[in-house]
Amino acid sequence: MSELLTPAGFLHTELFSYMPLVIGFFSILAGSGLVAGDEENGTLDLVLAHPVSRLSLFAGRWLAMLAAHLGIVVLTWIGLAAGTRWSVIDVSVGELALPCLSLLALLLLFASLGCS
């Protein structure tokens, strides 16, 4: 309970414990919708009729999903870095990047599980 009063403990308890749950829903839906969304809409046959390999189609969609997740995590990091600039919390920008990288890895795990 004493770590809750430190800046790192507060961020861990209030932000980084709930962010995987909140953004995890987006990750699972984005991962499951990579190919299944086109299959449900009936447009997968039309997309695969073009001279594009299935691997490049899936890789392109996965990279787009990675870019979306990276954008969410970078915006979170920028918000935290901007917030600590005007506060008395002396946490460096690099120290804020480490939990954000961990969050990105966890979100990509959720998205990969949604793909399968």
GURO-607014 format. One record per residue (C-alpha): residue number from 1; residue in one letter; x, y, z. Coordinates in steps of 0.5 Angstrom, whole numbers. Layout:
<atoms>
<pos->NUM; code->A; c1->X; c2->Y; c3->Z>
...
</atoms>
This chain:
<atoms>
<pos->1; code->M; c1->0; c2->0; c3->0>
<pos->2; code->S; c1->6; c2->5; c3->1>
<pos->3; code->E; c1->8; c2->4; c3->-6>
<pos->4; code->L; c1->1; c2->7; c3->-8>
<pos->5; code->L; c1->4; c2->14; c3->-6>
<pos->6; code->T; c1->10; c2->14; c3->-10>
<pos->7; code->P; c1->9; c2->16; c3->-17>
<pos->8; code->A; c1->11; c2->10; c3->-20>
<pos->9; code->G; c1->6; c2->6; c3->-16>
<pos->10; code->F; c1->0; c2->11; c3->-17>
<pos->11; code->L; c1->2; c2->10; c3->-25>
<pos->12; code->H; c1->2; c2->2; c3->-24>
<pos->13; code->T; c1->-4; c2->2; c3->-20>
<pos->14; code->E; c1->-9; c2->7; c3->-24>
<pos->15; code->L; c1->-6; c2->7; c3->-31>
<pos->16; code->F; c1->-2; c2->1; c3->-33>
<pos->17; code->S; c1->-7; c2->-4; c3->-29>
<pos->18; code->Y; c1->-13; c2->-2; c3->-33>
<pos->19; code->M; c1->-10; c2->0; c3->-40>
<pos->20; code->P; c1->-9; c2->-8; c3->-42>
<pos->21; code->L; c1->-16; c2->-9; c3->-40>
<pos->22; code->V; c1->-19; c2->-3; c3->-44>
<pos->23; code->I; c1->-15; c2->-3; c3->-50>
<pos->24; code->G; c1->-15; c2->-11; c3->-50>
<pos->25; code->F; c1->-22; c2->-11; c3->-52>
<pos->26; code->F; c1->-20; c2->-7; c3->-58>
<pos->27; code->S; c1->-14; c2->-11; c3->-59>
<pos->28; code->I; c1->-18; c2->-18; c3->-59>
<pos->29; code->L; c1->-23; c2->-15; c3->-64>
<pos->30; code->A; c1->-18; c2->-12; c3->-69>
<pos->31; code->G; c1->-14; c2->-19; c3->-69>
<pos->32; code->S; c1->-20; c2->-23; c3->-70>
<pos->33; code->G; c1->-23; c2->-18; c3->-75>
<pos->34; code->L; c1->-16; c2->-19; c3->-80>
<pos->35; code->V; c1->-19; c2->-24; c3->-84>
<pos->36; code->A; c1->-26; c2->-26; c3->-81>
<pos->37; code->G; c1->-29; c2->-19; c3->-82>
<pos->38; code->D; c1->-28; c2->-20; c3->-90>
<pos->39; code->E; c1->-30; c2->-27; c3->-89>
<pos->40; code->E; c1->-37; c2->-25; c3->-86>
<pos->41; code->N; c1->-38; c2->-19; c3->-91>
<pos->42; code->G; c1->-37; c2->-24; c3->-97>
<pos->43; code->T; c1->-32; c2->-19; c3->-99>
<pos->44; code->L; c1->-26; c2->-24; c3->-98>
<pos->45; code->D; c1->-27; c2->-28; c3->-105>
<pos->46; code->L; c1->-26; c2->-21; c3->-108>
<pos->47; code->V; c1->-20; c2->-19; c3->-105>
<pos->48; code->L; c1->-17; c2->-26; c3->-106>
<pos->49; code->A; c1->-19; c2->-26; c3->-113>
<pos->50; code->H; c1->-13; c2->-20; c3->-114>
<pos->51; code->P; c1->-6; c2->-22; c3->-116>
<pos->52; code->V; c1->-4; c2->-22; c3->-108>
<pos->53; code->S; c1->-1; c2->-27; c3->-104>
<pos->54; code->R; c1->-5; c2->-29; c3->-98>
<pos->55; code->L; c1->1; c2->-28; c3->-94>
<pos->56; code->S; c1->2; c2->-21; c3->-96>
<pos->57; code->L; c1->-5; c2->-20; c3->-95>
<pos->58; code->F; c1->-5; c2->-22; c3->-88>
<pos->59; code->A; c1->2; c2->-19; c3->-87>
<pos->60; code->G; c1->0; c2->-12; c3->-89>
<pos->61; code->R; c1->-7; c2->-12; c3->-85>
<pos->62; code->W; c1->-2; c2->-15; c3->-79>
<pos->63; code->L; c1->3; c2->-9; c3->-80>
<pos->64; code->A; c1->-3; c2->-4; c3->-80>
<pos->65; code->M; c1->-6; c2->-7; c3->-74>
<pos->66; code->L; c1->1; c2->-6; c3->-71>
<pos->67; code->A; c1->1; c2->1; c3->-73>
<pos->68; code->A; c1->-6; c2->2; c3->-70>
<pos->69; code->H; c1->-3; c2->-1; c3->-63>
<pos->70; code->L; c1->3; c2->3; c3->-64>
<pos->71; code->G; c1->0; c2->10; c3->-65>
<pos->72; code->I; c1->-5; c2->8; c3->-59>
<pos->73; code->V; c1->1; c2->7; c3->-54>
<pos->74; code->V; c1->5; c2->13; c3->-57>
<pos->75; code->L; c1->0; c2->17; c3->-56>
<pos->76; code->T; c1->-1; c2->15; c3->-48>
<pos->77; code->W; c1->7; c2->16; c3->-48>
<pos->78; code->I; c1->6; c2->23; c3->-50>
<pos->79; code->G; c1->1; c2->24; c3->-46>
<pos->80; code->L; c1->4; c2->22; c3->-40>
<pos->81; code->A; c1->11; c2->25; c3->-42>
<pos->82; code->A; c1->7; c2->32; c3->-42>
<pos->83; code->G; c1->3; c2->31; c3->-36>
<pos->84; code->T; c1->10; c2->30; c3->-32>
<pos->85; code->R; c1->13; c2->36; c3->-35>
<pos->86; code->W; c1->8; c2->40; c3->-31>
<pos->87; code->S; c1->8; c2->36; c3->-25>
<pos->88; code->V; c1->13; c2->35; c3->-19>
<pos->89; code->I; c1->14; c2->28; c3->-21>
<pos->90; code->D; c1->21; c2->27; c3->-23>
<pos->91; code->V; c1->20; c2->21; c3->-27>
<pos->92; code->S; c1->24; c2->21; c3->-34>
<pos->93; code->V; c1->21; c2->20; c3->-41>
<pos->94; code->G; c1->25; c2->14; c3->-42>
<pos->95; code->E; c1->23; c2->11; c3->-35>
<pos->96; code->L; c1->16; c2->12; c3->-38>
<pos->97; code->A; c1->17; c2->9; c3->-44>
<pos->98; code->L; c1->19; c2->2; c3->-41>
<pos->99; code->P; c1->12; c2->1; c3->-39>
<pos->100; code->C; c1->9; c2->3; c3->-45>
<pos->101; code->L; c1->13; c2->-2; c3->-49>
<pos->102; code->S; c1->11; c2->-7; c3->-44>
<pos->103; code->L; c1->4; c2->-5; c3->-45>
<pos->104; code->L; c1->5; c2->-6; c3->-53>
<pos->105; code->A; c1->7; c2->-13; c3->-52>
<pos->106; code->L; c1->1; c2->-15; c3->-48>
<pos->107; code->L; c1->-3; c2->-12; c3->-53>
<pos->108; code->L; c1->0; c2->-15; c3->-59>
<pos->109; code->L; c1->-1; c2->-22; c3->-55>
<pos->110; code->F; c1->-8; c2->-21; c3->-54>
<pos->111; code->A; c1->-9; c2->-19; c3->-62>
<pos->112; code->S; c1->-5; c2->-25; c3->-64>
<pos->113; code->L; c1->-9; c2->-29; c3->-60>
<pos->114; code->G; c1->-15; c2->-26; c3->-63>
<pos->115; code->C; c1->-13; c2->-28; c3->-70>
<pos->116; code->S; c1->-12; c2->-35; c3->-68>
</atoms>
